[in-house]
Amino acid sequence: MYYHKVATDFHTIISKHKEPSGTLLDVGCACGLLMKELGELGWRTYGVEVSDSAAAFAREQLGLDVATGTLMGAHFPDKEFDLIIAKDVLEHGSRNEESSERLERLVSSDTGEREAKRILPGSTLNRSTKPR
C-alpha cells in the first residue's frame, strides 16, 4: 500500500513536467516495489541496488530489471533514461559530486528540458526538515 501511494505521488509530480511514460531508473531500488508500481503506471523501469538479496528478490520474484551494485559501477549508457529517481540514496554515499554528475549523464536531454527536472532525489532528511 505504501509503495502504491509513493508511486502515485511520484507519477503526479512527473506528470507536471513531462508525459508520464518512458524509461525510468530507480537508484537504490531495494526490492523493487516502487519500480513495480511505476511499471504498472506505464513506465519502462530499470533499477540498481547494492543489496544482493534485495536485487535478487526484485529480479526473481517481481521479474524486474535490476542490476546489483552501485550507481557508479552500473553499466548504463549515457542519455538512456527519461527520468531518474534516487530516493533515500544520495545522502548515504561518499562520492556525491561524482554520483550527481553520473546521474546528469544518464538522463536523456531530447526534450530540451533542464535535466534537474528529471532527476528526482528524495530523502528522509528532506521530508522531515521544517521550512524556515
N, C-alpha and C positions, 0 to 999 in steps of 0.2 A: 504494500500500500504506500509506504514512504517513497519508494523509488518511482512509483506511478505519479505521485504528486510532484516530486522533483523534476521528472521528465516533462510533465505537463507545464511546469513553471519555466523550464529552460526552453521548451518549444514555443511558449508565448513570447518570451524575450527574443528568441531567434527570429520569430515571425515579424517583429518590428523592423528588423534590419535586412532581411532577405527572404526569398521564397523558402519555406520550411521543408526543404529536402535537399539532398546532395550527399556528399561524402564527409563523414564526421570522425574525428579521432578523439577518443576519451583517454587522456593520460592519467594513469593511476586508477584504472577502471575497476579494481578489486575483482569481484566475481562476476561482473558484467551486468548487473541488474539494471542500471541506468541505460546502458547500451541496448539491452533487450527492449526496454520501454521505448527508447527513441527510435529503434528499428521498426517497432510497430506503428510509429507515427510517420514513417516514410523515409527515414534516414538510412543510408548505407553506412554501417558502423564498423569501426576498427578500434582496437584498444592496445594499450601497453601497460603491463603490470609487473612490479618487481616480485611479488609473491608467487612462487611456483604453484602452490596449491590453489590459490585464487584464480590464477590464469588457467590452470588445468580445468577447474570447475567450469569456467566460462566457455572454454572450448568444448569440453566433453559433455557437460550436462545441458548447456544452453545453445551449443552449436555456433558460438561466436568466433570471430577472427581476432584473437588476442595474442600478441607477442609477449613472451616472458622477458623481462629485463627493464632497463631504464630508457627514458626518452633519448638520452644521448647515445645509447647503444642500439637503438631500434633502427632498422633499415627501411625507412620510408623515403620515397623520392621527394625532392623539393616540390612545392606547389601542388601537393597531392590532395589536400583537404580543403573543403569549403568552410569548415568550422572545426575548432578545437576546443574541447572542454578540459580544464585542468583543475578539478575540484579537490580541495584539500591536499594539494601535492607540492606546489612550488615552495611553500614555507618549510618543507622538510629537507630540501636539497641544499647542498653546499656550493653548487655551481649555478646559481640563479641567473646571472647575466648570460652565461652560455646557454642555459635552458631557454631563456626568453628569446635569444637570437635564433635558436633552433626552431622554436615554435613559429616565429615570423617567417622563416624559410619554408616551413611546411604548409603554410596557408596559401591557397590559390589567390591570385590577385586579378583574376579575369574580369571582375566587375568594376574594378577601379575604386572600390570602397577602401577605406582605411582598414588595414589588417587588424587594428586594435578592436574593431567591432566584431571580428570573427574569431577572436581568441577569448574565451570566457573563463577567466580564473575565478576561483571562489575558495574561501577558507572559513574555518570556524572563527578565526580572529576577525575577519571582515564582517561576519554576520553578528558577532557578539559585541563589537565596539560601538558605543553610542556616538551619534554625530554630535559635534560641538557647535 
